[in-house]
Each structure stands twice: as structure tokens, then as C-alpha cells.
Amino acid sequence: MKGFSSNKIDRIETLVGEGSIIEGDITGNNSILINGTVTGDVTTQSTIRVGRTGVIKGNVKANSAILSGIIEGNLDVLDSTVLGPHSRLKGDLKTTRLKIEEGAKFEGRCVMLDKSTEADLNDDSEKTKDELDVKPS
């Protein structure tokens, strides 16, 4: 898939280390790497990365997302989303581009956004080009 493997990975500005537990929302403009546990919403205008030991129990909004850990909540992404082989997403996903690697688990609804969509990701208007319900296997 063009664009996924050549995406520049942003420099990590915010890190939640393995073993760390944060209860509350995280908001930032820079890249965030979660290797610990966050109970709360996470919002960034850059990339969110959830490592294999990372868990987010809350909604996530980002420009792009790379998931190797767990998100239990909705994931709204303006650009590309990668669900890695050990990832688990339990919630609805809105994204422009999606790559699901073998072994990833996804339980929720997927809405593929039109590339020209710049409206709020919470808007369920006719700006989507495709909608798909995904059930657990």
C-alpha cells in the first residue's frame, strides 16, 4: 500500500513508559508513544503510537496512528492507521487510509473518510465514502 511503508515516523515528544499508569486525558501537538497504561482520552495533532505493552482505555484522536498494543475506545485518525500484528482495537475507527496486519484484532465499526474530509471527525455526515461493520472472529 503506497504511503504506509514510506511514512516518516515523527520524533517522539511525549512518552508514557512501560509500567506507568496515567488516569486522565492527554492532549498535545507532538508525537506520543504509549508503552504504559492510560485511562482517559488521548488527542494529538501528530502521530499516536501504542507499543506492544501500551493500553489506552479511552477515545483517541490523531493525525496518524500506529497500533501494536491495545485501545479500548474509538479511534479517529485524519490520515493513516496501521493495526500491527499484536494490536487490539475494541471500538469504532474513522480513518482515511487503513492497513490491518495479520494477527491484528479489531472489533467495531470502520468508517473510511474521503481524503478531502477536513471536517470534525465526530461528524457522521455524508463525508464518508464507505462504512463497514467488523465483528470479532
N, C-alpha and C positions, 0 to 999 in steps of 0.2 A: 504494500500500500504506500503510495507516494506520500512523503511528508512525515511519516511516523519515525522511520529509522534515521532520517536526516535532521530531525528537530534538534536545535541547540538546547541542551539542558542548562537551565538557568543556574547561576551560582546560588547555593543555599544561603539564605539570610537568616531564617528562623528554624531552629531545630528543637524538637521535643525528643529527648533522648530515651533510649530503651530503659524501662523501669520507672520512668517519670509518669506521674498522673496529674492531669490538669482538669479541674472542674470549672468550666466557664468557657465563654466564647473567645476565639482568637480571630483578630482582624488585622490584615496587613496588606502592603502593596508589593512585597517581595516574595520570593520563593520560600515555601515552607516544606520541611521534611518532618514527618511524624513517625517516630520509632517507638514511642511510648503510647499512653492512652489519653485521649481527650474526650471528656463528656461535655459536649457543647458544640455549637456551630463554629465552622471554620470558613473564613472568607479571605480570599486574596485576589489581587488583580494580576497575579503571575501564576506560577505552577505550584500545585499541591502534589507532593509525593508522599505516599504512605508505604513505609517499608514493611518487610515481612512480619516484624514484631509490632507494627503500628495498628492501633484501633481507634476509630473515631465513632462515637455514639452521638450523632447529631447530623445536621444538614451541612453540606459543603458546597461552596461556590468558588469557582476559579476560572482562570483563562485556559489552563490545560491541567490534566490530571494523569498521574502515573500511579496505578494502584497495585501493590504487591501484598498488602495487608487487608484489613477489614474496615468497611464503612457500613454502619447500620444507620441509614438515613438517606435522604435524597441527595443526589449529586448533580449539580448544574454547572456545565462547562461550556464556555463560549467557543473554544477551538477543539483540540483533540483530546480524546480519552483513551488510555491504554489500561486494560484489565489484564494484569500479568497472571502467570500460571498458578500462583498460590493465592490469588486475591479472592475476596468475597465481598460482594456488594448486595446488601439487602435494603432495597429502596428504589425509587424511581430515578432514571437517568435522563438528562437532557444534554445533548452534545451535537456538534457539527460533524465530527469525524470520530469513528469508533473502531478500536482493534481489540478483539477478545482472544486472548491466547488460550491454547488448550490447557485445561485444568482449572481455569477461572470459574467461579460460581457467581451467578447473577440471578437474583430473584426480585423482580419488579417490572416496571413498565419503562420502555425506552422510547423517547421522542427524539427523532433526528431533526435538528434545526437546519433551516436553509442558511447557506453561508452568508447571505446578505442580512441575516437577522441581527439587529443591534438593539432590539427591544429588551425589556426586562425579562429574564429567564423565567419568572413566575407567570408570565403572560401565556395563557393557554389558547391564544387566538389562532387564526388560520395561518400563522407564520411557519408552521411546521410542514415538512414535506412527506413525512412518513411516521407512523406510530405502530408500535409492536408490543404486545404483552409477552413477557418471558416468564415461564413457570419453572420452578425447580425440577431437576431431573430425579 
